[in-house]
Amino acid sequence: MDEQDAFEAPAPETLPLDAWHRARGARMVPFAGYLMPIQYPGQLGGIIAEHEWTRTKAGLFDVSHMGQLIVSGHGAAEALENLLPGDISALKPGRVRYSLLLNEDGGILDDLMVTNVTQEDGEPTYYLVVNGATKWDDIGHLREFLPDEIAISHLDDRALLALQGPRAAEALERVIPGIAAELSFMQAGNAKWNGVDVGVGRSGYTGEDGFELSIPAEQVEALAEALCAQDMVKPVGLGARDSLRLEAGLPLYGHDLDEETDPVTADLAFALSKKRRETGGFPGADKILHLLDHGPSAKRVGLLIDGRMAAREGAAIHAGNARIGTVTSGGFAPSVGQPIAMGYVEAGHALSGTALTIEMRGKQIAATVTDMPFVPHRYFRRNAQTAQS
């Protein structure tokens, strides 16, 4: 092995659905250590069409690169609360919560979803879904800091699909009858499909109603085929997933979030439950609670961009001649009809309606701070739906 070979990055891994994606004409790209479909050019005509299909019908995303973990044992909730700022002890079986894995300085190591999957009379058990790019670090961190009596299992034999869009419930009902009707937003349950156990959570990363489906990897192709056999479902790639989540104002770890960023600055204070704000006891609590009381020096904001040029990650944000921030995500927003971005700006310039400029390719483009999400969330909340009906 020569010196150059010694420093070559490992080849991306393949997903269980790799051949299925390719058979459908997907363009595959490296992402988070895996080859993943960025779009299916011959299907709907490109990323914008896939985006619009998801907003009006239902898109099927392969998110099997994500880490699926089980944390179990008596005292598991309390042990997780030593690492996360959420009130895990109050999370009832079948409920899902967004949370953050924090370092000792309050920086965000990852954002994740926690589901209480404890069975009746069983030991406390929690299902975690973590980001694909950070999952090995997350597993190492959990194993280092959770007590020895708390078990951690990596469900590396399972695949994960995300079915997203206003007709997602209709499509899922046709394939797995009954489960969609049981769940509201941020609830989870189990279903049988063709004799196989499928974990179903009603959540997602697009701002639309939708479901995440965990299934053994050897059965995922059959489930993907069954879902895409429904006339309202098409497979959708990473390109549209990114524009959908950006419109929904949802941050992407490694771009909008990192371990140098705290939850308050990242505008994720909602992940700090009331009880934990009062009691602390999570990594970086003193710093984070101080920022809650006194305000951060910078804040993650949404930006509406004038014209057609998109602002890209790393672009400088200016107020007059002074640089006051940096773009962390940006692109054209099909549902908004113009470019949008999110980034961090000094707190004094974070008020909605503030006029700023972004430097792109030597040009100054006008931008306006705006509230997020850029498009309304359409999650299914049973009480809200009942009130409207």
For each residue, the residues with C-beta under 8 A, 3 or more apart:
1: 5 6
2: 5 6
3: 6 7
4: 7 8
5: 1 2 8
6: 1 2 3
7: 3 4
8: 4 5
9:
10: 33
11:
12: 30 31 33 34 35
13: 33 34 35
14: 18 34 35
15: 18 21 34 35 36 62 64 65 159
16: 64 159 217 218 220 221
17: 20 21 62 64 159 220 221 224
18: 14 15 21 22 28 35
19: 22 23
20: 17 23 24 221 224 225
21: 15 17 18 24 26 28 37 40 62 235
22: 18 19 25 26 28
23: 19 20
24: 20 21 40 43 235
25: 22 40 41 42 43
26: 21 22 37 38 39 40 235 237
27: 37 38 39 40 41 237
28: 18 21 22 35 36 37 38
29: 35 36 37 38 238
30: 12 33 34 35 36
31: 12 34 35 36 38 65 132 238
32: 36 65 131 132 133
33: 10 12 13 30 65 132 133
34: 12 13 14 15 30 31 65 132
35: 12 13 14 15 18 28 29 30 31
36: 15 28 29 30 31 32 62 65 237 238
37: 21 26 27 28 29 40 62 235 237 238
38: 26 27 28 29 31 47 237 238 239
39: 26 27 46 47 50 237 238 239 240
40: 21 24 25 26 27 37 43 44 50 234 235 236 237
41: 25 27 45 46
42: 25
43: 24 25 40 50 234 235
44: 40 49 50 53 234
45: 41 48 49
46: 39 41 49 50
47: 38 39 50 51 237 239 240 243
48: 45 51 52 240 243 332 334
49: 44 45 46 52 53
50: 39 40 43 44 46 47 53 54 59 234 236 237 239 240
51: 47 48 54 55 236 239 240 243 244 334 335
52: 48 49 55 56 334 335
53: 44 49 50 56 57 58 59 165 234 236
54: 50 51 57 58 59 164 165 206 208 236 240 244
55: 51 52 165 166 208 244 334 335
56: 52 53 165 166
57: 53 54 165 166 167 232 233 234
58: 53 54 163 164 165 166 167 168 170 171 210 230 232 233 234
59: 50 53 54 163 164 165 206 233 234 235 236 240
60: 161 162 163 164 224 227 228 233 234 235 236
61: 161 162 163 164 235 236 237 241
62: 15 17 21 36 37 159 160 161 224 235
63: 66 132 160 161 162 212
64: 15 16 17 159 160 161 217 220
65: 15 31 32 33 34 36 132
66: 63 129 130 131 132 135 160
67: 128 129 130 131 132 134 135 136 138 139 154
68: 127 128 129 154 155 156 158 160 214
69: 127 128 129 130 135 138 139 142 152 153 154 155
70: 117 125 126 127 128 151 152 153 155
71: 76 79 80 125 126 128 142 146 150 151 152
72: 76 123 124 125 126 150 151 153
73: 76 79 123 124 149 150 151
74: 123 124 149
75: 78 79 124 147 149 150
76: 71 72 73 79 80 123 124 125 126 150
77: 80 81 88 89 91 124 126
78: 75 81 82 88 89
79: 71 73 75 76 82 83 146 147 150
80: 71 76 77 83 84 88 114 126 146
81: 77 78 84 86 87 88 89 276 281 282
82: 78 79 145 281 282 283
83: 79 80 101 102 141 142 145 146 282 283
84: 80 81 88 99 100 101 102 114 282
85: 99 100 102 263 271 272 273 276 282 285 288
86: 81 91 97 98 99 100 114 271 272 273 276
87: 81 90 91 273 274 275 276
88: 77 78 80 81 84 91 97 99 114 116 126
89: 77 78 81
90: 87 273 275
91: 77 86 87 88 95 97 114 116 126
92: 95 116
93: 116 117 118 119
94: 115 116 117 187 188 189
95: 91 92 115 116 186 187 188
96: 113 114 115 186 187 188 201 202 203
97: 86 88 91 113 114 115 186
98: 86 111 112 113 114 271
99: 84 85 86 88 111 112 113 114 271
100: 84 85 86 108 109 110 111 112 263 268 271
101: 83 84 108 109 110 111 112 130 138 141
102: 83 84 85 106 107 108 109 263 282 283 284
103: 106 107 108 109 259 283 284
104: 283 284
105: 283 284 287
106: 102 103 262 263 283 284 285 287 288
107: 102 103 258 259 260 261 262 284
108: 100 101 102 103 111 253 257 258 259 261 262 263 266 268
109: 100 101 102 103 134 137 138 141 259
110: 100 101 130 131 134 137 138 253
111: 98 99 100 101 108 131 251 253 257 268 271
112: 98 99 100 101 128 129 130 131 138
113: 96 97 98 99 128 129 201 203
114: 80 84 86 88 91 96 97 98 99 126 127 128
115: 94 95 96 97 126 127 128 129 188 201
116: 88 91 92 93 94 95 124 125 126
117: 70 93 94 125 126 127 188 199
118: 93 122 123 124 125 126
119: 93 122 125
120:
121:
122: 118 119 125
123: 72 73 74 76 118
124: 72 73 74 75 76 77 116 118
125: 70 71 72 76 116 117 118 119 122
126: 70 71 72 76 77 80 88 91 114 115 116 117 118
127: 68 69 70 114 115 117 188 199
128: 67 68 69 70 71 112 113 114 115
129: 66 67 68 69 112 113 115 160 212
130: 66 67 69 101 110 112 134 135 138
131: 32 66 67 110 111 112 134 135 138 253 254
132: 31 32 33 34 63 65 66 67 135
133: 32 33 253 254
134: 67 109 110 130 131 137 138 253 254
135: 66 67 69 130 131 132 138 139 154
136: 67 139 140
137: 109 110 134 140 141
138: 67 69 101 109 110 112 130 131 134 135 141 142
139: 67 69 135 136 142 143 152 154
140: 136 137 143 144
141: 83 101 109 137 138 144 145
142: 69 71 83 138 139 145 146 152
143: 139 140 146 152
144: 140 141
145: 82 83 141 142
146: 71 79 80 83 142 143 150 152
147: 75 79 150
148:
149: 73 74 75
150: 71 72 73 75 76 79 146 147
151: 70 71 72 73
152: 69 70 71 139 142 143 146
153: 69 70 72
154: 67 68 69 135 139
155: 68 69 70 158 214
156: 68
157: 216 217
158: 68 155 214 215 216 217
159: 15 16 17 62 64 214 215 216 217 220
160: 62 63 64 66 68 129 212 213 214 215
161: 60 61 62 63 64 212 213 215 220 223 224 227
162: 60 61 63 204 205 210 211 212 213
163: 58 59 60 61 168 171 172 210 211 212 213 227 233
164: 54 58 59 60 61 168 204 205 206 208 209 210 211 236 244
165: 53 54 55 56 57 58 59 168 206 208 209 210 232
166: 55 56 57 58 208 209 378
167: 57 58 170 171 232 233
168: 58 163 164 165 171 172 208 209 210 211
169: 172 173 180 209 211 380
170: 58 167 173 174 232
171: 58 163 167 168 174 175 227 230 232 233
172: 163 168 169 175 176 179 180 200 211 227
173: 169 170 176 177 178 179 180 181
174: 170 171 177 230
175: 171 172 193 223 226 227 230
176: 172 173 179 180 191 193 198 200
177: 173 174
178: 173 181 182 191
179: 172 173 176 182 183 189 191 200
180: 169 172 173 176 183 202 211
181: 173 178
182: 178 179 187 189
183: 179 180 187 188 189 200 201 202 211
184: 187 202 380 381 382 383
185: 202 203 209 379 380 381
186: 95 96 97 201 202 203 379
187: 94 95 96 182 183 184 201 202
188: 94 95 96 115 117 127 183 199 200 201 202
189: 94 179 182 183 200
190: 197 198 199 200
191: 176 178 179 197 198 200
192: 195 196 197 198
193: 175 176 196 198 215 223
194: 219 222
195: 192
196: 192 193 215 216 219
197: 190 191 192 215 216
198: 176 190 191 192 193 213 214 215 223
199: 117 127 188 190 213 214 215
200: 172 176 179 183 188 189 190 191 211 212 213 214
201: 96 113 115 183 186 187 188 211 212 214
202: 96 180 183 184 185 186 187 188 209 210 211 380
203: 96 113 185 186 210 211 212 379
204: 162 164 208 209 210 211 212
205: 162 164 241 244 245 248 250
206: 54 59 164 165 210 241 244 245 248
207: 244 245 247 248 249 250 373 375 376 377 378 379
208: 54 55 164 165 166 168 204 244 378 379
209: 164 165 166 168 169 185 202 204 378 379 380
210: 58 162 163 164 165 168 202 203 204 206
211: 162 163 164 168 169 172 180 183 200 201 202 203 204
212: 63 129 160 161 162 163 200 201 203 204
213: 160 161 162 163 198 199 200 223
214: 68 155 158 159 160 198 199 200 201
215: 158 159 160 161 193 196 197 198 199 219 220 223
216: 157 158 159 196 197 219 220
217: 16 64 157 158 159 220
218: 16
219: 194 196 215 216 222 223
220: 16 17 64 159 161 215 216 217 223 224
221: 16 17 20 224 225
222: 194 219 225 226
223: 161 175 193 198 213 215 219 220 226 227
224: 17 20 60 62 161 220 221 227 228 235
225: 20 221 222 228 229
226: 175 222 223 229 230
227: 60 161 163 171 172 175 223 224 230 233
228: 60 224 225 233 234 235
229: 225 226 233
230: 58 171 174 175 226 227 233
231:
232: 57 58 165 167 170 171
233: 57 58 59 60 163 167 171 227 228 229 230
234: 40 43 44 50 53 57 58 59 60 228
235: 21 24 26 37 40 43 59 60 61 62 224 228
236: 40 50 51 53 54 59 60 61 164 240 241
237: 26 27 36 37 38 39 40 47 50 61 240 241
238: 29 31 36 37 38 39 241 242
239: 38 39 47 50 51 242 243
240: 39 47 48 50 51 54 59 236 237 243 244
241: 61 205 206 236 237 238 244 245
242: 238 239 245 246 252 329 331
243: 47 48 51 239 240 246 247 331 332 333 334
244: 51 54 55 164 205 206 207 208 240 241 247 248
245: 205 206 207 241 242 248 250 252
246: 242 243 249 250 329 330 331 333 340 341 342 374
247: 207 243 244 333 335 336 340 373 374 375
248: 205 206 207 244 245 373 374 375 377
249: 207 246 302 342 372 373 374
250: 205 207 245 246 373
251: 111 255 256 257 266 268 300 328 329 342
252: 242 245 255 256 257 329
253: 108 110 111 131 133 134 256 257 258
254: 131 133 134 257 258
255: 251 252 313 328 329
256: 251 252 253 266 300 328 329 342
257: 108 111 251 252 253 254 261 266 268
258: 107 108 253 254 261
259: 103 107 108 109
260: 107
261: 107 108 257 258 265 266 344
262: 106 107 108 265 266 284 287 288 291 296
263: 85 100 102 106 108 266 268 269 271 272 288
264: 267 268 269 288 291 292 296
265: 261 262 291 296 297 298 299 300 344
266: 108 251 256 257 261 262 263 300
267: 264 299 300 301 372
268: 100 108 111 251 257 263 264 271
269: 263 264 272 292
270:
271: 85 86 98 99 100 111 263 268
272: 85 86 263 269 276 277 288 292
273: 85 86 87 90 276 277
274: 87 277 278
275: 87 90 278 279
276: 81 85 86 87 272 273 279 280 281 282 285
277: 272 273 274 280 289 292
278: 274 275
279: 275 276
280: 276 277 285 286 289
281: 81 82 276 285
282: 81 82 83 84 85 102 276 285 288
283: 82 83 102 103 104 105 106
284: 102 103 104 105 106 107 262 287 288
285: 85 106 276 280 281 282 288 289
286: 280 289 290
287: 105 106 262 284 290 291
288: 85 106 262 263 264 272 282 284 285 291 292
289: 277 280 285 286 292 293
290: 286 287 293 294
291: 262 264 265 287 288 294 295 296
292: 264 269 272 277 288 289
293: 289 290
294: 290 291
295: 291 347
296: 262 264 265 291 299 347
297: 265 346 347
298: 265 325 344 345 346 347 350
299: 265 267 296 344 345 347 350
300: 251 256 265 266 267 328 342 343 344
301: 267 342 343 344 345 350 369 370 372
302: 249 340 341 342 369 370 371 372 373 374
303: 311 317 327 330 340 341 342 343 356 358 367 368 369 370
304: 336 338 340 367 368 370 374
305: 309 310 311 330 338 339 340 341 358 365 366 367
306: 338 365 366 367 368
307: 339 365 366
308: 332 338 339
309: 305 339 360 361 363 365
310: 305 330 331 332 339 341
311: 303 305 315 327 330 339 341 343 358 360 365 367
312: 315 327 330 331 360
313: 255 327 328 329 330
314: 326 327
315: 311 312 326 327 330 341 343 358 359 360
316: 323 325 326 327 358 359
317: 303 323 324 325 326 327 343 345 356 357 358 367
318: 321 322 323 324 356 357 358 359 364
319: 322 324 346 349 354 356 357
320:
321: 318
322: 318 319
323: 316 317 318
324: 317 318 319 345 346 348 349 356
325: 298 316 317 343 344 345 346 349 356
326: 314 315 316 317 343 344
327: 303 311 312 313 314 315 316 317 330 341 342 343 358
328: 251 255 256 300 313 341 342 343 344
329: 242 246 251 252 255 256 313 341 342 343
330: 246 303 305 310 311 312 313 315 327 339 340 341 342 343
331: 242 243 246 310 312 339 340 341
332: 48 243 308 310 338 339 340
333: 243 246 247 336 337 338 339 340 374 375
334: 48 51 52 55 243 337
335: 51 52 55 247 374 375
336: 247 304 333 340 374 375
337: 333 334
338: 304 305 306 308 332 333
339: 305 307 308 309 310 311 330 331 332 333
340: 246 247 302 303 304 305 330 331 332 333 336 374
341: 246 302 303 305 310 311 315 327 328 329 330 331 358 367
342: 246 249 251 256 300 301 302 303 327 328 329 330 372
343: 300 301 303 311 315 317 325 326 327 328 329 330
344: 261 265 298 299 300 301 325 326 328
345: 298 299 301 317 324 325 349 350 356 369
346: 297 298 319 324 325 349 350
347: 295 296 297 298 299 350
348: 324
349: 319 324 325 345 346 354 356 369
350: 298 299 301 345 346 347 354 369
351: 354 369
352: 369 370 371
353: 368 369 370
354: 319 349 350 351 368 369
355: 366 367 368
356: 303 317 318 319 324 325 345 349 366 367 368 369
357: 317 318 319 364 365 366 367
358: 303 305 311 315 316 317 318 327 341 364 365 367
359: 315 316 318 362 363 364 365
360: 309 311 312 315 363 365
361: 309
362: 359
363: 309 359 360
364: 318 357 358 359
365: 305 306 307 309 311 357 358 359 360
366: 305 306 307 355 356 357
367: 303 304 305 306 311 317 341 355 356 357 358
368: 303 304 306 353 354 355 356
369: 301 302 303 345 349 350 351 352 353 354 356
370: 301 302 303 304 352 353 374
371: 302 352
372: 249 267 301 302 342
373: 207 247 248 249 250 302 376 377
374: 246 247 248 249 302 304 333 335 336 340 370
375: 207 247 248 333 335 336
376: 207 373
377: 207 248 373
378: 166 207 208 209
379: 185 186 203 207 208 209
380: 169 184 185 202 209 385
381: 184 185 384 385
382: 184 385 386
383: 184 386 387
384: 381 387 388
385: 380 381 382 388 389
386: 382 383 389
387: 383 384
388: 384 385
389: 385 386
